[in-house]
Amino acid sequence: MIQDILSTVSIWAIPVFLLAVPLYGAFRRVKVYESFVEGAKGGFQMAIRIIPYLVAILVAIGMLRGAGAIDMLAELLGPALQKIGFPVEILPVAIMRPLSGSGALGMAAELIQTHGPDSFLGRLAASAYGATETTFYVLAVYFGAVGIRKARHAVLAGLAADAASLVAAVIVCRLAFA
Amino acid sequence: MLNYIWLSMIILAVVVGGINGKIENVTKSGIDSAGNAVVIAIGLIGIMALWLGIVKIAEDSGLMKIVAKAIAPVMRRLFPDVPDGHPAMGSMTMNIAATMLGLSNAATPLGLKAMEDLEALNTNPGVATDAMCTFLAINTAGFQLIPATMIGIMASSGSREPTAIIGTTLAAGVTAVITGVTAAKLLQKLPLFSVERTCRKGESE
């Protein structure tokens, strides 16, 4: 029920927004076409401006993936985490999540396929994937767009959120599905 | 921070790739990613232009101010450094709304517009402000009401109940947002991350 409402809202949100904004603009006597074109001019520059930042971060992440470093890290951390009852099968997905969205999605889909979509691990992988964004990608694009090179505490805050949501996913899934 | 992280990633990749005998993979994967970064950026141009155009109409008509005022009580607490009625409040609000609805095509351009508005308040070019870091903490948490991608994958994998994960994903997502914002707010007070220190370090490098 709630899900139906939300998915209807999602489907209609963009067309309604694309209609409502120019309509309101016209009502307030804005020259909507001229205004739109003036604003749209910035799109090209902004997309081009993020390229160096995106290249830097995606190349580093690509090299890490190519090296098999993520699996290796998971193997290193696994034994310690297993002792405290952490399901280690999910670890590679969790490490990949802040680095590469498509990479983590592929790994989560694989877990879901192998263990079954209605299994504890399948649901945990899905929940953990859906609960956060690709931290490093967001940082590179957002900071890149305005030429920020000193991220200060943003990286740490983003990774703290990823770690906390992973722990929360494990606990909540244990309670709900195990 | 990014200097160290970036360098460590590359060192780790080459060393681990060497040990694993995957050094050719490291090269290929790195080069492919460089090309891929440009594909992603170029792909953004059209959507960026569309949303920046719409946002400009919203600005010129005063709609952004109305949006900003509507949830000012919440936003003022999250972003005390951003003045009331500043365009950044409007664009950040629209970005967060788009993210929650899972409209990533709209969320990114609106988020980048918000960063541009926040940059207008920045007195130290190249150094992130407190407001930017808090805003990014919200965005890296990426809170969605419906995890549509995952529900789709669950359904296509033959799940009997693909929507079962909505509740657990929400719970973990709320944890991510709260932790991210709290961490950003606490860390911004640390001397290690202060703007002054970051600026001084930048000069000596």
Interface residues (C-beta under 8 A of the other chain):
Chain A: Q3 L6 S7 V9 S10 A13 I14 F17 L18 V21 P22 Y24 G25 F27 R28 V30 V32 S35 F36 V37 E38 G39 A40 K41 G42 G43 F44 M46 A47 I48 I50 I51 L54 V55 A56 I57 L58 V59 A60 I61 G62 M63 L64 R65 G66 A67 G68 A69 M72 P98 L105 A108 A109 I112 Q113 G116 P117 D118 G122 R123 L124 A126 S127 A128 Y129 G130 A131 T132 E133 T134 T135 V138 L139 V141 Y142 F143 A145 V146 G147 I148 R149 K150 A151 R152 H153 A154 V155 L156 A157 G158 A160 A161 D162 A163 A164 S165 L166 V167 A168 A169 V172 C173 A176 F177
Chain B: M1 L2 I5 W6 M9 I10 L12 A13 V14 V16 G17 N20 K22 I23 N25 V26 T27 K28 S29 G30 I31 D32 S33 A34 N36 A37 V38 I40 A41 I42 L44 I45 G46 I47 M48 A49 L50 W51 L52 G53 I54 V55 K56 I57 A58 E59 D60 S61 G62 L63 A98 L101 G102 L103 N105 A106 T108 P109 G111 L112 M115 E116 L118 E119 N122 P125 G126 V127 A128 M132 C133 T134 F135 L136 A137 N139 T140 A141 G142 Q144 L145 I146 P147 A148 T149 M150 I153 M154 S157 G158 S159 R160 E161 P162 T163 A164 I165 I166 G167 T168 T169 A171 A172 G173 T175 A176 V177 I178 T179 G180 A183 A184 L187 Q188 L190 F193 V195 T198 G202
